[in-house]
């Protein structure tokens, strides 16, 4: 092994009487990056920072609850003991991005709707920031030495301490740094989203749908590398199946919304009361008596 990426031997930093959990700090950096990029984009669209901040506060709170809930439900065996306490220990890792994005977006949409603003416009403004946050948040997995990939001898293989290695891989020294793959991929796709939004006319919330497409596409291949315990169906991990389903739904929505203006591309049966295409409504012709 001539080269490799080292891992931190501890996920905390002691600053006098304070203990700083690096996983939580990475989440804060991710949130700050998302709020900053979203705020800049939303203000340029005519919005205001106050709504962005209010949306972020409620969205982040709901997102953390949703992310932890998803993890606890789908990965109960990984919840630290005692379970009644471990379900809340977010700083020890274990956040499901699917639950976080769903709960966070629902809460954010409610805040925007109550403010009388367009939820679709806010969603498009936030799309690149959300993807950026997901990439930065993966640095927390590096600090915790978790969610890495299969063993590899590549120069960028990730060193994992023996106590953090998945059962059955204790003899392997370096693994695929899936945290780095996602960080790089997400960062590049942020640039792609910004370029598309600048170069083309996207009908909101089509850019948000495109963000979901890009993320799930990359996440599918990441799941093929990961070796951490997970439920499997037909040879694929649960999150891989979720990626496939969400990708298909978001891609279909993007095409339907962007290219068909949210209308069905096929004709439907007209009722007898509906006008024919290109004609006005039918008018009743009054009956008249013949004068002959």
C-alpha positions, 0 to 999 in steps of 0.5 A, spaced: 500 500 500 503 506 497 498 511 498 491 511 502 486 516 505 487 516 513 481 516 517 480 520 524 481 516 530 476 519 534 469 523 532 470 528 537 474 534 539 476 536 546 476 543 547 477 544 555 471 542 558 467 542 552 466 536 547 465 537 540 462 532 536 465 532 528 459 529 525 454 534 528 459 540 526 459 537 519 451 537 519 451 544 521 456 546 516 452 543 511 446 546 513 449 553 513 451 552 506 444 550 504 441 556 507 447 561 504 446 558 497 438 558 497 438 565 500 442 568 494 438 564 489 431 566 492 433 573 493 435 574 486 428 571 484 425 576 488 424 573 495 427 575 501 431 572 506 427 572 512 422 567 509 428 563 507 431 563 514 424 561 517 423 555 512 430 553 514 429 553 521 422 549 521 425 544 515 432 543 519 428 541 525 423 536 521 428 534 517 433 531 523 427 528 526 425 525 519 432 522 518 433 519 525 426 516 524 427 513 517 434 510 520 431 507 526 426 504 522 430 501 517 436 500 521 434 498 528 440 493 529 444 499 528 441 503 534 446 504 540 444 500 546 440 502 550 435 503 545 430 508 549 436 512 549 440 510 542 434 512 538 435 520 540 443 519 539 444 523 532 451 525 534 453 517 533 451 517 526 445 514 523 441 519 519 437 517 513 437 522 507 430 520 505 426 521 511 430 528 512 429 530 505 421 528 505 420 531 512 424 537 511 421 539 505 414 538 507 415 542 513 418 548 509 413 547 504 408 549 509 412 555 512 412 558 505 405 556 503 402 560 510 407 566 508 403 566 501 409 565 497 410 560 491 412 553 494 415 551 487 419 557 486 422 556 493 423 548 491 427 550 485 431 556 489 433 550 494 435 545 490 442 546 488 443 548 496 440 541 498 444 537 494 450 541 496 448 540 503 448 532 502 455 532 499 458 536 505 454 532 510 457 525 508 464 528 511 460 526 518 461 519 515 468 520 514 469 522 522 465 516 524 469 511 520 462 509 517 458 507 511 464 506 507 465 501 501 468 494 499 475 493 500 480 496 495 487 497 493 486 503 489 491 509 491 485 513 494 483 507 499 480 509 505 483 507 512 479 504 517 481 502 524 479 495 525 474 496 531 470 500 525 470 495 520 464 491 518 464 484 520 467 479 515 472 484 513 477 485 519 483 483 515 482 488 510 485 495 511 483 500 505 476 501 503 472 505 497 471 512 500 464 512 498 463 519 503 468 522 498 465 519 492 458 522 494 461 529 496 465 530 489 459 527 485 454 532 489 458 538 488 459 537 480 451 536 480 450 542 484 454 546 478 450 542 473 443 544 476 446 552 476 448 551 469 441 548 467 438 554 471 442 559 468 442 557 461 435 554 460 428 556 462 425 551 467 418 551 470 418 551 477 419 546 480 422 542 475 429 544 477 427 540 484 425 534 480 431 534 476 435 535 483 432 529 485 433 525 479 441 527 479 441 525 486 438 518 486 442 516 480 448 517 483 446 514 490 444 507 486 451 506 484 454 508 491 449 503 494 452 498 490 459 499 493 457 499 500 458 493 505 454 496 511 448 492 514 442 493 510 435 490 508 436 487 501 430 485 496 432 481 490 439 482 491 439 489 492 439 494 498 433 497 500 436 504 499 438 502 492 430 500 490 428 507 493 433 510 489 430 507 483 423 508 485 424 515 486 428 516 480 423 514 476 417 518 479 422 524 479 424 523 472 417 522 469 414 528 473 420 532 470 418 530 463 411 531 464 411 538 467 417 541 463 415 539 456 407 537 457 406 543 461 403 539 466 398 536 462 396 529 459 400 528 453 394 524 450 387 525 449 381 523 453 374 522 451 370 528 451 363 529 454 357 531 450 357 538 453 364 539 451 366 543 445 370 540 440 377 542 439 378 549 436 371 550 436 367 554 441 361 551 446 355 549 442 349 553 442 342 551 442 338 553 436 331 555 438 325 551 434 321 556 429 314 554 426 314 554 419 310 560 416 308 557 409 
